[in-house]
């Protein structure tokens, strides 16, 4: 999991949690989308300056003032692993794609196979996606999304997107 927090209740808590995570961090609205309600902060002063603005955006645009923090990885690659799970509990990873080329936090290009992804990292991502799907008793087509830090070669689970339902009769 990407280092982050649950819901933040106030600015002081946000600053304390950011110190634990380590800067840079992203302050995010739980209801945001497309980059709305997100601010990159490299210091506690930047977090202080951004907190009220993000809170206001969340309340105004989404009628939801939930905020949380995530570690910011730069440069990060957005790698998605496609999976299938059947009614017998069998899970397979069928490939990956790099969705790192984005505009305003929206994917513009999806490239498969992910270029310059080390083979061992690819294999480990597949194994992680399969473990996650098995733990969730996943029975569907879907995508497990990871953020990949090229410098450290660490990757972090980001989210599971449910795909279309398969009729496995």
Secondary structure by P-SEA (a helix, b strand, c coil): ccccccccccaaaaaaaaaaaccccccccccccccccbbbbccaaaaaacaaaaaaaaaacccccccbbbbbbccccbbbbbbccccccbbbbcbbbbccccccccccccccccccccaaaaaaaaaaaaaaaaaacccbbbbbbbbbcccccbbbbcbbbbccccccc
